[in-house]
Amino acid sequence: IEAWHARQPGGLSSVLSHASIARNRRAVYADGTARMYGNTNDPDFSHVEGASDDSVDVVFFWRNNERPEGLIINVYCPAQEVEGESYLSADFWSDARARLREKYHPDLFVLPLVGASGDQSPHLLWNKQAEAAMRQQRNVSTREEIARRIVRAVDDIYDVARTSVRTELPFQHRVERAPLPVWQVSDERYSQAQAAYEAGKDKTDELASPDYINWRVSRTMIARHAHQKQDPFFRAELHLLRLGDLAVATNPFELFVDYGLQIKARSPAVQTAVVQLTAECAAYLPTERAVQGGGYSARIDDGVVGPEGGKVFVERTTKILQEMWGP
């Protein structure tokens, strides 16, 4: 209520910048198998599975042209430089916010978004020693180095943003529950899950961590096998925004970067931000080549929608964007 009553005329500008933050985290080997965070020093290492997206979508909000009141920053990398620790952390966004507020003004509001990056990570699979040496010379942590790159990406397009502020612009917001075919649990997978569930259901307190995880996954597979017979679709909540020349397309998945690139390439907007992990979390949505390689994040255990549903998702998202940017 206070925000509504305190509202004043303002402006908006959206600009594309770039920063090297994300790395594809799936290593592929000579036999065609893939592993998340696989060892690239292995003689059988062949290549990383896919591309990375170094785009940084920045939306500036202005009350006047002297300074931005707030920023939306969409980076195509999950904020997970800090993992496995026993404390809560905003990860590299904490450092980025602090640096941006120090540079611009202490009341700057920063809203971080996670772009399509289900197969991405800030963790390095190669160049580890060189990056460590660089950070040591700069006397920064890995989080601080990523934050430095985000700030530099904002700085790089600041003058462009300041001279392209719009106070009136086309605005649309579409919401849709898109029916995507679920990843079908086979009868064979169901039988395996049933056996694992029955074997462990009376001794869950005694199971080692990997066995307990397998027991829980098996329980989920049983439930999904039953549910898919009643409803073979997962209804993904999609939000499509038009802010002038900028399109924002959201999804509830850890969306492999290829899908985001497909949407961007086919979008009629000047700039398109594909934002993941919104409106629930439906786990990973891998590509066909990822499923062929296997490994964590590309198994039926790791997501309710597979490549078939991914194609439907891309088609529906691009169709809505084309309608929003119609004749």
N, C-alpha and C positions, 0 to 999 in steps of 0.2 A: 504494500500500500504506500509506504514511504517512497519507494522508487517511482511508483506511478505518479504520485503527486509532485515529485521533484523533477519530473522529466522536462527536458529542454530541447530545442532544436539541435540537431546534430548531423553528422555526415558519416559516410562509409566509403572505404576504398579497399579493394581486394587485389592482391598482387602475388604472382608466383615467384618464389625464390628457390634456392637449392642448398642442401647441406649433406655431406657424406656422413651418415650415421648408421643406416641399416646395412646388414649383410645377410644374404641367404644362408640359413643355418643348416641346410640339408646337404650333406656331402654324399656324392654318388661314386660307386666303386666299379672296378672292371667287370664284375659279374652283374651289374645293373641294379644292385641293391642300394638303398639310400639309408642314411642314419642322421638323425638330428645331432648336431655338434660332433659329427664323426671326425676321426683323426685324419687330417689332411697330410700328415707326414708318413702315412701308410703307402708303401710302394704301389698298392692297388688303387689308390685314390685316383679318380678320373677327372671329376669336375664338380662344381656346385650345381644344384639342380635347376636354378632359375635366376632371373634378374632381380635387381633391387631397384627401388624407386627413390631417388634422392630429392624428389619434389618437396617443397615446404610451402603449403598454402597459408598465406597470412591475410587476415581481415583486420583492418584498422577501423576503430570507431573514434570519431572526433567530435568534440564540442566546438572547437575552433581549429584553425589550421596550425596553431602553435605547438600542440602536443596531443598525442593520442590518449584517449581516456581508457581504452581497453584494446586487447588484441585477442583474436582467435588464431592459434597456430596449430596447423595439422601436419604432423610428421609421420612418415610411413615407416614407423618402427615402434614396437611396444616399449614402454618405459620399464625395462627390466635389467638394467645394469646391476642393480642390487637384487640378488636372489638368495634364498636359503638362509636369510638372517632372521634374528629373533626380535626385530623391531619394525615398526611401521615407517614407511618412507614414501615420499613423493618421487623418489628416484631422481633422475637428472632434471626433471621439471622443477624440483626445489631449487637447484642451482641456477637454472635458466631464469626462473622468476626473479630470484635475488639479483642477478646480473642485469636483467632488463629494467627492474625498478631502480637500481643504482644509476643506470645510464639515462633513463628518461624521467621518471619521477616516482616517488615512493608509493603513490596511490594507484599506480597502473594495475589494471585488472588483466590477468592472463588466463585464458581458457585453453588448455591443451586438448587436442583431439588426436586419436590414433588412426592413421590412415591404413588402408588395406595392407596387412603385413603379417598374415598368419604363418608364413614360412620365413620370417625375418627376425633378426635379433641384433642388438648392438655388440654382442660378443664376437670376437675375431676368430676366424678359422685359419687365417694365414696373416703374415706381417706382424705377428705378435711381438717379436723382439724389437722391431723397428718402431712400432707404436709405443711400446713401453719406454724406449730410449727417448723418444720425442716428448712424452709426458714428463719424464724425469727432468729433461732440460727446461721444460716450461714450468716445472714444479706444480703440476696439477694432477688431480685424480682423474680416473676415467669419466666419472660423472661430470666433473668440472670441464673436461675437454669437450664432451658432447654439448654441454651448456654453452660453451664458448662458440661452438659452431652454429648453434641455434641463434644466438645473439648476432653473430656475424651475418647470418642469413637475413635477419630482420633489418640490420643496418644497411645491407646491400641494396634493399629496395625501398628504404625509408623515403628518400627524396621523390621517387616515382609515386609512392602512395600519397604523399603530402600534396602533390600537384594534380592528383586525380580523384579528389574527394567529390562524392555525389550526395546531394541532399534529397533528391527524388530519383527513384529507380523502380523498375518492375519488381514486384514481389509476388511469389506464389509458394504455397506449402501444400504438398500432397502426401497423404498417409495411406498406405495400403498394406493389407495382410496378404502377401503373395503366397499362394499355395505351391510349395516346392515338393516334388516327390522325395520321400524319405529314402535313406540308404537302407535297402532291404536286408534284414538279418535272415540269412539262409537257414533252412531246416538243419543242415549240418552244424552250423555255428550255434544254433539253438541247443542242439543235443550236447555239444561240448560245454556250453554254458550251464546247462542243467546239471550235468555230471559234476562240474566244479562247484556249483552252488550247493548241491546236496552233500558233497564231501566235506565242506567247511562250515555249514550253517550252525552246527552245534558246538563249534570250537573256535569261534572268531577271535576270542581273547588270546588264543594260543598261536595264532598264525603270525608268521614273520611278515614284515611290511609288504614285500612283493606279493606274497600269497594272499594277504588281506586285500590288496588292491585288485588282484585278479578275481577274488571272490566278489567284490563289489561290482566290478565291470560285468561279471557273469550274471549277477542279479539284474543289472541294467539291460543286458542283452535279452534276457527272458521277458522283461517287461516290454521292451521294444518289439519283440517278435509277436507278442500278443496284441499290442496297440496297432501295429501296421496293418493287421487284418481288418480292424475297425475303421481306421483312418490312414490312408497311405500318403498323407501330405503333412508337411510341417508348414505352418502359416507364419512366415517371417514378417515381422513388422518393419516396413521400409518407410523412411521419411525422405522426400525429395523436396529440396528448397531451391527457389530461384531468387537470388539477390543480385539484380542487375545482370551482369555478364557472368556471374559466378553460379555454378550448380553445386549443391551439396547433396550427396547420395549416401544414405546410411544403411547399415545392415547389422544384424545381431551376431555375426560370425567372427571367428579368427580367420579372416578371408585371405587366401593365398594371393600373392601380389599379381599374378597373371590375370585374375578376374578384374582387379582394379584397373589394370592397364587396358583391358578390353573395353571397360565402361568409358574410360577417359578417351580412348581412341575413337569411339563411336558417338560420344556426346556432342550435341550441337552447341553447347556453351563455349564461350571463349576459354574459361577456366573451370575445371571440375575437380572437386575434392570428394574422394571416396572414403567414408569414415566407418570404421568397424566397431564392434562391441558396443552397440547401442540397443536399447530396448531388449533386455535379456541378454543371455549369452548362450548361443547354440553350438558352441565349441568350434572345431576346425571345419573349414570347407576346402578340401584339397582338390588339386587338379588331377586329371587322368594320369599324367606321367608320374605324379607323386604317388598315386595309388599303386602303380606298377612297380615303383621302387620300394614301396613298403616303409616300415619304420614308424616311429611315433609321430603323430599328427596326420598321418595318411592312411590310418586303418579305420575300419568301421567302428572300432572301440572308441575312437576319438572324435566322432562327429555324427550328427543325426542326418545330415544332408551330404551326399556325395557328388561326384562330377556331373551326373545327370541333372541333379537339382541345381548345380552351379551354372549350367548352360541356361536353364530356365530363368534363374535369378538375373543373369546378365541381360537376357532378352527383355525381361519385364522392366528392369531398371532403365535400359536405354529407350524403350518404347515410351515410358512415362516422360522422360526428359525430352524426347522429340515432340511429344504433345505440348509440353510446357513452353517449348521454343517454336511453336507452330507458326504457320504463315501469318 
